Amino acid sequence: MAFLAVPAPFDLELTTERFRAFGVDNATVWHEGGLHRVVAGREVRIEVAPGGVDVEPLDGEIEPVVAVLLGFAFDLESFYAWAAGDEVLSRATRRLAGFRPTLAPDPFEMLVGAITAQQVSLFAAVAIRNRMIERFGRQVGHVWEFPARSVLACADETDLVAVGFSRRKAEYTVALARSDLDLDSLAPLPDDEVKRAIVSQRGLGEWTAEWFLARHLARPHAWPWGDLALRKAVADLYGGLDVKEARERFHPFENLSAHYLLLAHRNP
């Protein structure tokens, strides 16, 4: 295995917790102490190592994907210094030190995942997504390759309904796959322009757009205030504080604050 340094602080178990918390995620599998993901058609295994991770295989095509997946983009040290002034977050950052929110390397995969999670529990969303991956994807070792956009563009909506999608979610997914929206072109745009492009697609609203900013682009000011789990976390941890009104409280680290509050609330 080849070594890849990870910006400190870093804790692989905490970072990958979400891939175990809601059931096995077929596209990103935790297996026998390592994380498995298909990159460019190859199964990649990531294990903890002193100062970083061991990755097998590792080359110029795989390294940037691992860097995105493990949240290298986040500046945890600056966030921790800022969070020291907030009683709740200061406790959370000490307890969860080294947690780097994982990011979705592929924008289409991220949006399809968001569609499956609309108005259902994450356990149900993962189960439905897994069935879709098995129907349209390809297994590579211990993990599945997420279906390409071109594959789902050719899918029949009834096939998605058959694996658990609602009729509307099937329509949204196929419409997105067939749309002219260039998802890769959104990366250099300002937050507001990204959100406008996302919500222009049928079935994709502000909740999805904020999570796209948060979980794909790692934008520091993303604040998915419409998320029910975040609403409950903020209300419970801050004595009834309204999540929408709380946005300014967590500036300029809205995104990291949201992830730490969600994990702290999920694992009290």
Secondary structure, DSSP 8 states (H G I E B T S, - for coil): -EEEE--SS--HHHHTTHHHHTS-BTTEEEETTEEEEEETTEEEEEEEETTEEEEES--TTTHHHHHHHTTTT--HHHHHHHHTTSHHHHHHHHHTTT------S-HHHHHHHHHHHTTS-HHHHHHHHHHHHHHHSEEETTEEE---HHHHHT--HHHHHHTT--HHHHHHHHHHHHS---GGGGTTS-HHHHHHHHHTSTT--HHHHHHHHHHTS--TT---TT-HHHHHHHHHHTTS--TTGGGGGGTT-HHHHHHHHHHHHH--
